[in-house]
Amino acid sequence: MRWIPANYFNYHSGLNREKTFLAVLPCMDITDATSLADFIGQLRNLLTAIQLGEYLSVSPKTVFQWSKQGRVPVIRMGSALRFDPKAIAAWLRARSTAI
């Protein structure tokens, strides 16, 4: 497994200095997986809302809203939310439709 940069958040402070925050996603060989659900199911670590949003191509705000509404399986650790890759994979498979 290797690590790749995923998301860059830039903002300007009052001193006009740019600060960059970097979120890192584990990158696996997608050729081993036949679907996004299979790919996510192969991950070993819990995912953050930012990471899950990157994989699903939605904003972290959307992931937080879905978790608040109970639409996505979530693990609450104090005030932090984490997402089990195997539960997310099962959730995706249950919502996928065959073409």
C-alpha positions, 0 to 999 in steps of 0.5 A: 500500500502506498499513500497519495495526497487526496484533498487540499484545503487552502485559505488565507490568513489575515497576514496573507500567508497561504496555509495548505492542509493535506489529507492523505488517502491510502491507495491500493491497486484498483485492478484488484477490485471489481467495484468501488465497494470491493475496493473500499472493502479491502482497506484496513483502517477506519475512514474519516469523513474527508476520506470517505467523501473522496472515495464517493466523490461527495463533500465531507459535509454531505458525509456528515449529513448522511451520518446524522440522518442515519443513511450511512453506517458510522462509528462515533468515537467521542465527537469524532466520526469514523467509517468502517470500510467493510460496513461501507462496502456492504452499504454500497452493495446494498444500494447498487443496482445492476444495469 
